[in-house]
Amino acid sequence: MKSQTIDIDIDFDKYYREIWSHPVLEVNGRVTQVIGLVIEVSGLRPFVGEVCLVEVNSGEEPVPAEVVGFREGRALLMPLGNLSGVGPGCLVKETGSPFTIKVGPGLLGKVLNGLGKPVMDGEELEGLFEEYLVESSPPNPLEREPISKVMATGVRAIDTLLTCGQGQRIGIFSGSGVGKSTLLGMIARYSEADVNVIGLVGERGREVLDFIKDDLGPEGLKRSVLIVSTSDRPALERVKAALAATAVAEYFRDQGQKVILMMDSVTRFAMALREIGLAIGEPPATKGYTPSVFAALPRLLERSGTSRCGSITGFYTVLVDGDDMNEPIADAVRGILDGHIVLSRKLASQNHYPAIDVLQSVSRLMPSIVDKEHLRLAGRIRDLLSAYRESEDLINIGAYVKGSNARIDEAIAYREPLNRFLCQDLSESVPWKSSREALQGLFAQRS
């Protein structure tokens, strides 16, 4: 039997139009309970990291919340806003996408909250034309350009003894009240960067305006973007502030610019992560920090650095408890970054600013980005500072006899010149060339 072919002329377009003319089925979940900061939702099948909208009983705008886990078939959400008005039975809608922010040149000079919105009520952002994921992968390690150029900060002690490269990541370690924010403000005002992106994570509300007016100033603000999430904001918003600041820095890097990313502080970012982890039932590990905290730190810190387009030079402050430089977060961050600057409370009490303890600080890339003469002079300063510190107690009580040790004699002779060299007024900007000349002239005067 021969098969026969029958041609049937069917207008499929008509059926397609009919199907798409009907509304798409929308699936909503409902809040079953709220425990602490966690919202349990049934009836949805979202993915981790997806943003959902929780309708509130007060009739106000829905509260955005992010999916952070699952428990017994229910989704666990953390709010990105105030939980007031959320109760059992509230509708929850999926957005189908993770958290993103709008970026563009219009961000320069603006102060944003952790969700990428202007802090000032009624302020509008113009010139925004791209959506960036706040969580993205670091650049491919094989596509990173080698760090070979100096990033001058305008701070003499850093530029001469702890020289940073474009794309390097540096930690600033200190206890509270030793001058971290002041040092960041100096770098923001005086550095050679094209753009500054500053993330203030978990700061006191009072300090935000002080930092903008006193530390940053109009000169620093006009080429900066600030992302602010104060200590009273939800834990997830504090985490997003750090991620959003990094995403904004990545945008400007992708435009081929030299970016400095400053984050104050990584410790409070880790504390917010710990708060989230404990709330969803993650077991505590070292000092109450959950394992996910130590997994998130490298994902955040590795996103800065060089790429084929531009560079992000990162300055991350670490608030150490009780001035213990070996506490868990400080130890983990130090192992990830390319160097660390330690601020000393003892130097600060002596009115020595910036209170940088040169002997405890190091820039791992300095040997590869400065010449041999610069490296030799910096090493000589370290040797003199070390010799004085080793014999400081004997010198202070008058037990040391001049002429007993030539190395100590030289350290005593250079004590005051070195202190003047390492101190710098907050309003003083020292260009890279001037710092180099001052370093060379320090020893030329006494030779």
VOPAGU-2260 file (C-alpha; in pm, 1 decimal, decimal comma):
REM VOPAGU-2260
SITE   aa  ch    i         X         Y         Z
SITE  MET   A    0       0,0       0,0       0,0
SITE  LYS   A    1     137,9     334,6     -98,3
SITE  SER   A    2     139,6     612,6     159,3
SITE  GLN   A    3     -40,8     929,9      68,5
SITE  THR   A    4      48,4    1282,9     171,5
SITE  ILE   A    5    -236,6    1513,3     256,0
SITE  ASP   A    6    -170,3    1886,9     266,0
SITE  ILE   A    7    -370,9    2064,3     533,3
SITE  ASP   A    8    -356,8    2441,4     540,3
SITE  ILE   A    9    -383,6    2547,2     905,4
SITE  ASP   A   10    -340,1    2905,0    1021,9
SITE  PHE   A   11    -129,1    2839,9    1334,6
SITE  ASP   A   12     -74,1    3214,1    1384,1
SITE  LYS   A   13    -440,0    3253,7    1464,3
SITE  TYR   A   14    -413,0    2999,1    1745,0
SITE  TYR   A   15     -92,0    3157,3    1879,6
SITE  ARG   A   16    -261,4    3495,0    1894,0
SITE  GLU   A   17    -556,7    3344,6    2074,4
SITE  ILE   A   18    -333,2    3176,1    2335,0
SITE  TRP   A   19    -124,3    3487,2    2405,5
SITE  SER   A   20    -433,3    3706,2    2430,7
SITE  HIS   A   21    -523,9    3535,1    2760,3
SITE  PRO   A   22    -347,1    3634,4    3087,0
SITE  VAL   A   23     -65,8    3409,3    3199,0
SITE  LEU   A   24    -138,6    3201,1    3505,5
SITE  GLU   A   25      14,5    3367,6    3810,3
SITE  VAL   A   26     117,2    3154,1    4108,9
SITE  ASN   A   27     132,3    3329,7    4446,5
SITE  GLY   A   28     260,1    3201,1    4777,9
SITE  ARG   A   29     147,0    3290,4    5124,7
SITE  VAL   A   30     328,9    3376,4    5445,3
SITE  THR   A   31     292,0    3097,3    5697,2
SITE  GLN   A   32     499,5    3239,5    5979,8
SITE  VAL   A   33     763,2    3497,3    6068,3
SITE  ILE   A   34    1034,5    3402,8    6316,4
SITE  GLY   A   35    1282,7    3676,9    6390,9
SITE  LEU   A   36    1405,1    3798,5    6052,3
SITE  VAL   A   37    1294,0    3490,1    5857,7
SITE  ILE   A   38     970,4    3476,9    5657,2
SITE  GLU   A   39     841,9    3126,1    5582,7
SITE  VAL   A   40     639,5    3103,1    5261,7
SITE  SER   A   41     438,6    2811,4    5123,1
SITE  GLY   A   42     307,1    2760,0    4771,3
SITE  LEU   A   43     613,7    2883,4    4582,2
SITE  ARG   A   44     907,1    2709,8    4417,8
SITE  PRO   A   45    1164,6    2992,3    4386,3
SITE  PHE   A   46    1542,2    2961,9    4359,5
SITE  VAL   A   47    1800,9    3076,7    4612,8
SITE  GLY   A   48    1883,5    3440,3    4550,8
SITE  GLU   A   49    1551,6    3522,1    4380,2
SITE  VAL   A   50    1378,0    3840,5    4492,3
SITE  CYS   A   51    1012,2    3806,9    4591,2
SITE  LEU   A   52     757,0    4075,4    4681,1
SITE  VAL   A   53     563,1    4036,8    5006,8
SITE  GLU   A   54     234,8    4227,8    5020,6
SITE  VAL   A   55     166,7    4390,7    5358,1
SITE  ASN   A   56    -161,4    4427,8    5543,6
SITE  SER   A   57    -122,6    4804,2    5574,6
SITE  GLY   A   58    -167,3    4847,7    5199,6
SITE  GLU   A   59     171,6    5007,8    5150,6
SITE  GLU   A   60     433,3    4911,9    4891,1
SITE  PRO   A   61     524,1    4538,9    4892,1
SITE  VAL   A   62     835,3    4447,6    5089,4
SITE  PRO   A   63    1113,5    4297,9    4874,7
SITE  ALA   A   64    1266,3    3984,9    5021,8
SITE  GLU   A   65    1529,6    3743,4    4899,8
SITE  VAL   A   66    1514,7    3364,5    4910,8
SITE  VAL   A   67    1795,8    3242,5    5138,3
SITE  GLY   A   68    1700,9    2877,9    5191,6
SITE  PHE   A   69    1434,1    2613,1    5229,6
SITE  ARG   A   70    1289,9    2416,5    5520,4
SITE  GLU   A   71    1039,6    2129,2    5502,2
SITE  GLY   A   72     910,2    2233,7    5159,9
SITE  ARG   A   73     877,6    2599,8    5248,3
SITE  ALA   A   74    1088,6    2887,3    5118,6
SITE  LEU   A   75    1281,4    3098,0    5370,3
SITE  LEU   A   76    1298,2    3468,6    5284,0
SITE  MET   A   77    1494,1    3753,7    5438,8
SITE  PRO   A   78    1349,1    4106,4    5400,9
SITE  LEU   A   79    1524,0    4389,0    5221,1
SITE  GLY   A   80    1306,7    4636,3    5408,4
SITE  ASN   A   81    1087,6    4680,5    5715,8
SITE  LEU   A   82     881,4    4379,7    5825,1
SITE  SER   A   83     607,0    4599,2    5972,7
SITE  GLY   A   84     268,5    4489,8    5835,1
SITE  VAL   A   85     375,2    4139,0    5731,1
SITE  GLY   A   86     157,1    3866,3    5879,9
SITE  PRO   A   87      25,4    3514,3    5818,8
SITE  GLY   A   88    -158,8    3483,5    5488,1
SITE  CYS   A   89       9,5    3778,1    5314,6
SITE  LEU   A   90      53,6    3717,5    4942,6
SITE  VAL   A   91     406,6    3661,0    4810,9
SITE  LYS   A   92     490,2    3701,5    4441,1
SITE  GLU   A   93     794,6    3580,5    4253,9
SITE  THR   A   94     987,2    3822,9    4034,1
SITE  GLY   A   95    1186,3    3550,9    3858,0
SITE  SER   A   96    1515,2    3740,1    3889,8
SITE  PRO   A   97    1792,5    3797,4    4143,6
SITE  PHE   A   98    1872,6    4136,4    4293,4
SITE  THR   A   99    2009,9    4395,8    4048,9
SITE  ILE   A  100    2091,4    4767,0    4057,8
SITE  LYS   A  101    2093,0    5033,8    3789,5
SITE  VAL   A  102    2431,9    5179,9    3703,3
SITE  GLY   A  103    2559,0    5459,6    3484,2
SITE  PRO   A  104    2764,4    5780,2    3489,7
SITE  GLY   A  105    2479,1    5956,4    3670,6
SITE  LEU   A  106    2584,1    5782,0    3993,3
SITE  LEU   A  107    2886,4    6008,9    4041,6
SITE  GLY   A  108    2844,6    6239,5    4339,2
SITE  LYS   A  109    2542,3    6045,6    4468,8
SITE  VAL   A  110    2471,5    5876,8    4802,2
SITE  LEU   A  111    2270,2    5553,9    4770,2
SITE  ASN   A  112    2127,4    5308,5    5019,2
SITE  GLY   A  113    2205,1    4937,8    5020,2
SITE  LEU   A  114    1938,2    4875,9    4753,6
SITE  GLY   A  115    2087,9    5127,4    4509,8
SITE  LYS   A  116    1822,6    5395,7    4571,8
SITE  PRO   A  117    1901,2    5760,7    4658,3
SITE  VAL   A  118    1919,0    5822,6    5032,5
SITE  MET   A  119    1766,3    6169,9    5001,0
SITE  ASP   A  120    1387,7    6159,9    4961,4
SITE  GLY   A  121    1269,4    6281,3    4624,0
SITE  GLU   A  122    1612,1    6271,2    4461,9
SITE  GLU   A  123    1616,2    6119,7    4113,8
SITE  LEU   A  124    1904,4    5947,0    3936,9
SITE  GLU   A  125    1971,2    6035,4    3576,0
SITE  GLY   A  126    2198,3    5873,1    3322,9
SITE  LEU   A  127    2133,7    5515,6    3438,0
SITE  PHE   A  128    2107,4    5272,4    3151,3
SITE  GLU   A  129    2230,1    4928,3    3262,7
SITE  GLU   A  130    2123,1    4666,2    3511,9
SITE  TYR   A  131    2406,8    4494,9    3697,6
SITE  LEU   A  132    2377,3    4185,1    3913,4
SITE  VAL   A  133    2505,0    4261,1    4262,8
SITE  GLU   A  134    2644,0    3907,7    4283,9
SITE  SER   A  135    2872,3    3813,3    3998,5
SITE  SER   A  136    3176,9    3598,9    3939,0
SITE  PRO   A  137    3530,2    3741,3    3974,5
SITE  PRO   A  138    3730,4    3789,9    3652,7
SITE  ASN   A  139    3891,2    3479,1    3506,8
SITE  PRO   A  140    4235,3    3451,5    3672,4
SITE  LEU   A  141    4397,6    3393,6    3332,5
SITE  GLU   A  142    4240,0    3713,7    3195,3
SITE  ARG   A  143    4363,4    3940,7    3473,4
SITE  GLU   A  144    4625,6    4187,8    3359,9
SITE  PRO   A  145    4946,3    4174,8    3569,3
SITE  ILE   A  146    4973,8    4456,3    3824,0
SITE  SER   A  147    5265,9    4672,5    3713,1
SITE  LYS   A  148    5159,3    5036,7    3769,6
SITE  VAL   A  149    5160,5    5230,9    4094,3
SITE  MET   A  150    4834,0    5363,4    4237,1
SITE  ALA   A  151    4942,8    5679,8    4418,6
SITE  THR   A  152    4719,6    5749,8    4719,3
SITE  GLY   A  153    4852,9    6092,1    4815,9
SITE  VAL   A  154    4942,0    5953,9    5161,6
SITE  ARG   A  155    5320,9    5967,4    5196,5
SITE  ALA   A  156    5360,4    5676,9    5440,7
SITE  ILE   A  157    5165,1    5443,7    5209,6
SITE  ASP   A  158    5319,1    5556,4    4880,9
SITE  THR   A  159    5679,8    5525,4    5001,9
SITE  LEU   A  160    5675,9    5226,7    5239,8
SITE  LEU   A  161    5359,3    5035,3    5142,1
SITE  THR   A  162    5332,7    5118,7    4772,0
SITE  CYS   A  163    5006,3    4996,6    4613,5
SITE  GLY   A  164    4954,1    4891,0    4254,1
SITE  GLN   A  165    4655,4    4952,9    4029,6
SITE  GLY   A  166    4429,5    4655,0    4094,8
SITE  GLN   A  167    4582,7    4557,7    4428,5
SITE  ARG   A  168    4365,4    4471,8    4727,9
SITE  ILE   A  169    4473,5    4609,6    5065,6
SITE  GLY   A  170    4325,1    4558,0    5411,3
SITE  ILE   A  171    4324,8    4835,0    5673,1
SITE  PHE   A  172    4322,3    4667,9    6015,2
SITE  SER   A  173    4256,4    4848,9    6341,9
SITE  GLY   A  174    4039,7    4874,4    6648,9
SITE  SER   A  175    3765,6    5132,4    6679,8
SITE  GLY   A  176    3850,9    5502,1    6685,9
SITE  VAL   A  177    4205,4    5478,4    6547,4
SITE  GLY   A  178    4147,1    5661,6    6218,8
SITE  LYS   A  179    4024,6    5415,9    5953,3
SITE  SER   A  180    3757,9    5648,0    5813,7
SITE  THR   A  181    3993,9    5944,6    5819,6
SITE  LEU   A  182    4254,6    5750,8    5621,2
SITE  LEU   A  183    3990,8    5642,9    5366,3
SITE  GLY   A  184    3885,1    6005,6    5328,1
SITE  MET   A  185    4245,3    6111,5    5257,7
SITE  ILE   A  186    4282,9    5841,5    4992,8
SITE  ALA   A  187    3949,4    5938,1    4833,1
SITE  ARG   A  188    4052,6    6304,2    4808,5
SITE  TYR   A  189    4417,4    6271,6    4709,6
SITE  SER   A  190    4453,7    5949,9    4508,1
SITE  GLU   A  191    4507,6    5931,2    4131,3
SITE  ALA   A  192    4193,0    5724,0    4076,3
SITE  ASP   A  193    3932,1    5825,9    3819,1
SITE  VAL   A  194    3640,7    5712,5    4036,5
SITE  ASN   A  195    3595,9    5627,8    4405,5
SITE  VAL   A  196    3326,1    5383,2    4513,0
SITE  ILE   A  197    3277,9    5386,0    4889,8
SITE  GLY   A  198    3068,3    5129,4    5074,4
SITE  LEU   A  199    2977,2    5220,2    5433,4
SITE  VAL   A  200    2842,2    4895,4    5575,1
SITE  GLY   A  201    2696,2    4884,9    5925,8
SITE  GLU   A  202    2822,6    5232,4    6019,1
SITE  ARG   A  203    2661,9    5452,2    6283,6
SITE  GLY   A  204    2409,9    5687,0    6127,8
SITE  ARG   A  205    2584,6    5987,6    6283,3
SITE  GLU   A  206    2913,8    5901,4    6112,6
SITE  VAL   A  207    2778,1    5898,6    5757,1
SITE  LEU   A  208    2727,6    6274,7    5725,8
SITE  ASP   A  209    3050,3    6337,8    5919,4
SITE  PHE   A  210    3240,3    6120,9    5671,5
SITE  ILE   A  211    3087,1    6299,5    5370,8
SITE  LYS   A  212    3149,4    6651,3    5504,5
SITE  ASP   A  213    3471,4    6617,7    5702,3
SITE  ASP   A  214    3663,6    6318,9    5562,9
SITE  LEU   A  215    3549,7    6316,1    5199,9
SITE  GLY   A  216    3469,0    6680,9    5133,5
SITE  PRO   A  217    3324,6    6833,3    4813,7
SITE  GLU   A  218    3641,3    6755,1    4618,1
SITE  GLY   A  219    3621,9    6386,1    4698,4
SITE  LEU   A  220    3243,4    6358,1    4663,9
SITE  LYS   A  221    3223,0    6485,8    4306,2
SITE  ARG   A  222    3417,9    6184,1    4174,4
SITE  SER   A  223    3273,7    5932,7    4421,1
SITE  VAL   A  224    2972,1    5707,4    4463,5
SITE  LEU   A  225    2865,8    5622,7    4820,2
SITE  ILE   A  226    2658,3    5317,6    4909,6
SITE  VAL   A  227    2541,0    5342,5    5268,7
SITE  SER   A  228    2363,3    5090,8    5489,7
SITE  THR   A  229    2371,3    5190,7    5855,6
SITE  SER   A  230    2368,9    4954,2    6152,5
SITE  ASP   A  231    1990,6    4982,9    6200,4
SITE  ARG   A  232    1911,6    4845,5    5854,1
SITE  PRO   A  233    1815,0    4478,4    5799,5
SITE  ALA   A  234    2105,2    4233,6    5785,5
SITE  LEU   A  235    2037,5    4142,0    5423,6
SITE  GLU   A  236    2044,1    4507,1    5316,6
SITE  ARG   A  237    2384,3    4549,0    5484,1
SITE  VAL   A  238    2511,1    4251,0    5288,0
SITE  LYS   A  239    2364,8    4389,1    4964,8
SITE  ALA   A  240    2534,0    4724,5    5027,8
SITE  ALA   A  241    2876,5    4559,8    5011,6
SITE  LEU   A  242    2780,5    4364,0    4699,8
SITE  ALA   A  243    2621,0    4670,1    4535,1
SITE  ALA   A  244    2933,5    4880,2    4597,3
SITE  THR   A  245    3142,0    4612,3    4428,9
SITE  ALA   A  246    2898,8    4596,7    4134,2
SITE  VAL   A  247    2917,9    4975,8    4085,7
SITE  ALA   A  248    3298,3    4955,0    4091,7
SITE  GLU   A  249    3282,8    4677,2    3831,3
SITE  TYR   A  250    3068,8    4897,2    3606,4
SITE  PHE   A  251    3322,1    5181,1    3608,2
SITE  ARG   A  252    3606,1    4930,5    3561,5
SITE  ASP   A  253    3428,1    4791,8    3256,4
SITE  GLN   A  254    3431,2    5147,1    3115,8
SITE  GLY   A  255    3813,6    5136,1    3125,4
SITE  GLN   A  256    3858,3    5358,0    3432,1
SITE  LYS   A  257    4093,8    5337,4    3730,2
SITE  VAL   A  258    3863,5    5271,7    4024,0
SITE  ILE   A  259    3930,9    5270,4    4395,7
SITE  LEU   A  260    3680,8    5065,1    4594,8
SITE  MET   A  261    3673,2    5139,1    4968,3
SITE  MET   A  262    3467,6    4929,9    5205,9
SITE  ASP   A  263    3416,1    5012,6    5570,6
SITE  SER   A  264    3395,8    4753,9    5699,9
SITE  VAL   A  265    3434,5    4391,1    5596,1
SITE  THR   A  266    3385,5    4290,4    5958,9
SITE  ARG   A  267    3032,8    4429,3    5969,9
SITE  PHE   A  268    2960,3    4261,7    5636,6
SITE  ALA   A  269    3065,1    3933,3    5798,8
SITE  MET   A  270    2853,1    4007,0    6106,0
SITE  ALA   A  271    2546,9    4059,9    5886,2
SITE  LEU   A  272    2616,0    3727,8    5711,8
SITE  ARG   A  273    2647,7    3559,4    6050,9
SITE  GLU   A  274    2312,6    3706,1    6155,1
SITE  ILE   A  275    2148,2    3563,7    5842,8
SITE  GLY   A  276    2314,8    3223,9    5875,4
SITE  LEU   A  277    2214,7    3178,6    6238,1
SITE  ALA   A  278    1856,3    3290,4    6162,6
SITE  ILE   A  279    1804,9    3017,2    5902,0
SITE  GLY   A  280    1957,9    2748,0    6123,2
SITE  GLU   A  281    2316,1    2726,9    5999,5
SITE  PRO   A  282    2548,0    2586,8    6270,4
SITE  PRO   A  283    2796,6    2833,8    6422,9
SITE  ALA   A  284    3168,6    2770,4    6382,1
SITE  THR   A  285    3454,1    2998,4    6490,9
SITE  LYS   A  286    3338,4    3271,7    6734,5
SITE  GLY   A  287    2979,4    3218,8    6623,8
SITE  TYR   A  288    3055,6    3288,1    6257,2
SITE  THR   A  289    2886,1    3035,1    6031,4
SITE  PRO   A  290    3078,0    2842,7    5760,1
SITE  SER   A  291    2903,0    3039,0    5484,9
SITE  VAL   A  292    3071,0    3359,6    5608,1
SITE  PHE   A  293    3416,8    3224,2    5529,1
SITE  ALA   A  294    3291,7    3103,6    5189,2
SITE  ALA   A  295    3143,9    3447,5    5106,0
SITE  LEU   A  296    3455,2    3650,9    5192,2
SITE  PRO   A  297    3671,1    3533,7    4898,8
SITE  ARG   A  298    3373,9    3563,6    4659,9
SITE  LEU   A  299    3344,7    3930,6    4755,6
SITE  LEU   A  300    3713,2    4022,8    4778,8
SITE  GLU   A  301    3823,1    3844,7    4460,6
SITE  ARG   A  302    3587,8    4056,2    4248,6
SITE  SER   A  303    3819,8    4356,4    4272,4
SITE  GLY   A  304    4150,8    4366,0    4085,5
SITE  THR   A  305    4248,4    4404,9    3721,8
SITE  SER   A  306    4065,2    4303,2    3406,9
SITE  ARG   A  307    4124,5    4356,8    3036,7
SITE  CYS   A  308    3934,4    4687,8    3055,1
SITE  GLY   A  309    4039,9    4865,1    3375,0
SITE  SER   A  310    4122,9    4808,7    3738,1
SITE  ILE   A  311    3966,1    4813,8    4083,4
SITE  THR   A  312    4209,9    4890,0    4364,5
SITE  GLY   A  313    4044,6    4775,5    4685,6
SITE  PHE   A  314    4087,5    4918,9    5035,4
SITE  TYR   A  315    3893,1    4708,2    5285,8
SITE  THR   A  316    3880,3    4802,7    5652,4
SITE  VAL   A  317    3871,6    4529,4    5914,7
SITE  LEU   A  318    3753,0    4617,0    6265,0
SITE  VAL   A  319    3949,8    4393,2    6503,6
SITE  ASP   A  320    3797,9    4308,8    6843,4
SITE  GLY   A  321    4017,6    4420,5    7130,4
SITE  ASP   A  322    4297,2    4510,0    6884,3
SITE  ASP   A  323    4345,4    4135,5    6826,0
SITE  MET   A  324    4492,3    4112,9    6475,5
SITE  ASN   A  325    4446,9    3733,9    6472,8
SITE  GLU   A  326    4071,7    3716,6    6532,0
SITE  PRO   A  327    3885,1    3495,2    6277,2
SITE  ILE   A  328    3769,5    3757,4    6023,5
SITE  ALA   A  329    4099,5    3947,9    6031,5
SITE  ASP   A  330    4293,2    3625,9    5982,2
SITE  ALA   A  331    4072,0    3511,1    5693,0
SITE  VAL   A  332    4080,3    3850,1    5515,1
SITE  ARG   A  333    4456,7    3886,4    5555,5
SITE  GLY   A  334    4505,5    3554,4    5379,3
SITE  ILE   A  335    4295,7    3665,6    5079,7
SITE  LEU   A  336    4424,5    4019,9    5023,0
SITE  ASP   A  337    4751,0    4139,7    4866,9
SITE  GLY   A  338    4871,7    4327,5    5171,8
SITE  HIS   A  339    4761,5    4491,7    5492,7
SITE  ILE   A  340    4796,8    4827,3    5667,8
SITE  VAL   A  341    4780,1    4809,5    6047,4
SITE  LEU   A  342    4674,6    5117,9    6243,4
SITE  SER   A  343    4818,9    5143,5    6592,9
SITE  ARG   A  344    4626,0    5275,7    6892,4
SITE  LYS   A  345    4958,0    5357,4    7060,3
SITE  LEU   A  346    5061,6    5582,8    6769,8
SITE  ALA   A  347    4718,8    5747,8    6764,1
SITE  SER   A  348    4748,6    5826,6    7136,3
SITE  GLN   A  349    5079,0    6001,8    7057,1
SITE  ASN   A  350    4901,1    6224,1    6798,7
SITE  HIS   A  351    5085,8    6041,4    6518,8
SITE  TYR   A  352    4851,5    6049,6    6217,2
SITE  PRO   A  353    4795,9    5856,8    6004,0
SITE  ALA   A  354    4863,1    5601,7    6279,7
SITE  ILE   A  355    5019,8    5343,8    6044,8
SITE  ASP   A  356    5237,5    5083,1    6214,6
SITE  VAL   A  357    5488,1    5034,7    5933,9
SITE  LEU   A  358    5657,4    4732,5    6091,4
SITE  GLN   A  359    5331,6    4533,9    6110,7
SITE  SER   A  360    5215,9    4639,6    5763,9
SITE  VAL   A  361    5316,4    4503,7    5424,9
SITE  SER   A  362    5238,6    4545,2    5055,2
SITE  ARG   A  363    5301,5    4214,4    4882,1
SITE  LEU   A  364    5325,7    4374,4    4538,9
SITE  MET   A  365    5558,7    4660,1    4629,5
SITE  PRO   A  366    5881,6    4475,3    4524,9
SITE  SER   A  367    5745,2    4428,8    4171,3
SITE  ILE   A  368    5618,2    4783,4    4105,9
SITE  VAL   A  369    5896,4    5009,7    4244,2
SITE  ASP   A  370    6263,5    5036,0    4148,8
SITE  LYS   A  371    6550,5    4888,6    4350,9
SITE  GLU   A  372    6658,1    5223,8    4496,8
SITE  HIS   A  373    6308,6    5290,6    4630,0
SITE  LEU   A  374    6296,5    4941,2    4779,1
SITE  ARG   A  375    6640,9    4987,0    4940,2
SITE  LEU   A  376    6546,0    5316,9    5105,7
SITE  ALA   A  377    6214,0    5176,2    5231,4
SITE  GLY   A  378    6401,6    4877,9    5376,0
SITE  ARG   A  379    6643,2    5110,1    5552,2
SITE  ILE   A  380    6356,3    5296,8    5717,4
SITE  ARG   A  381    6207,8    4968,5    5837,1
SITE  ASP   A  382    6545,6    4867,9    5980,6
SITE  LEU   A  383    6577,4    5196,8    6172,4
SITE  LEU   A  384    6222,3    5171,3    6309,2
SITE  SER   A  385    6283,8    4810,4    6412,4
SITE  ALA   A  386    6611,8    4894,5    6588,1
SITE  TYR   A  387    6448,5    5173,1    6787,9
SITE  ARG   A  388    6148,7    4959,7    6886,2
SITE  GLU   A  389    6371,8    4675,8    7009,5
SITE  SER   A  390    6559,7    4912,2    7242,6
SITE  GLU   A  391    6280,8    5158,3    7321,5
SITE  ASP   A  392    6242,2    5057,2    7685,2
SITE  LEU   A  393    6615,7    5093,0    7753,5
SITE  ILE   A  394    6624,5    5429,7    7578,6
SITE  ASN   A  395    6321,5    5565,1    7768,3
SITE  ILE   A  396    6458,1    5478,3    8113,8
SITE  GLY   A  397    6802,9    5611,5    8025,2
SITE  ALA   A  398    6975,2    5274,1    8048,7
SITE  TYR   A  399    7117,2    5285,5    7698,3
SITE  VAL   A  400    7466,1    5437,3    7668,7
SITE  LYS   A  401    7539,4    5620,4    7345,7
SITE  GLY   A  402    7808,2    5447,5    7141,7
SITE  SER   A  403    7722,7    5096,9    7264,2
SITE  ASN   A  404    7560,4    4998,1    6933,8
SITE  ALA   A  405    7602,3    5185,3    6605,2
SITE  ARG   A  406    7267,4    5059,7    6470,3
SITE  ILE   A  407    7078,1    5189,9    6773,4
SITE  ASP   A  408    7269,4    5519,1    6763,0
SITE  GLU   A  409    7158,1    5568,9    6404,5
SITE  ALA   A  410    6798,4    5480,2    6492,9
SITE  ILE   A  411    6798,2    5740,8    6772,2
SITE  ALA   A  412    6944,7    6004,0    6538,4
SITE  TYR   A  413    6673,4    5940,6    6276,7
SITE  ARG   A  414    6388,0    5911,7    6526,8
SITE  GLU   A  415    6248,9    6263,8    6487,9
SITE  PRO   A  416    6310,3    6297,3    6109,4
SITE  LEU   A  417    6129,5    5967,2    6054,1
SITE  ASN   A  418    5833,3    6073,0    6268,3
SITE  ARG   A  419    5800,1    6397,8    6071,9
SITE  PHE   A  420    5824,2    6202,4    5746,3
SITE  LEU   A  421    5553,4    5951,5    5844,4
SITE  CYS   A  422    5310,5    6207,6    5987,7
SITE  GLN   A  423    5084,2    6398,3    5750,4
SITE  ASP   A  424    4820,1    6661,3    5808,4
SITE  LEU   A  425    4467,5    6566,8    5702,8
SITE  SER   A  426    4451,9    6858,6    5460,1
SITE  GLU   A  427    4793,5    6784,9    5307,7
SITE  SER   A  428    4808,6    6609,3    4971,2
SITE  VAL   A  429    5148,7    6467,4    4876,3
SITE  PRO   A  430    5188,9    6377,9    4505,7
SITE  TRP   A  431    5378,6    6063,6    4408,9
SITE  LYS   A  432    5681,6    6257,7    4283,4
SITE  SER   A  433    5703,8    6461,2    4603,7
SITE  SER   A  434    5685,6    6145,7    4815,4
SITE  ARG   A  435    5974,9    5991,3    4622,4
SITE  GLU   A  436    6183,5    6307,5    4656,9
SITE  ALA   A  437    6111,8    6325,7    5030,4
SITE  LEU   A  438    6218,7    5962,1    5070,8
SITE  GLN   A  439    6547,8    6024,2    4894,5
SITE  GLY   A  440    6607,9    6353,2    5073,6
SITE  LEU   A  441    6551,6    6196,3    5415,2
SITE  PHE   A  442    6891,4    6026,0    5407,1
SITE  ALA   A  443    7068,3    6273,8    5179,9
SITE  GLN   A  444    7042,8    6544,0    5447,7
SITE  ARG   A  445    7237,7    6340,3    5702,6
SITE  SER   A  446    7491,1    6173,1    5473,2
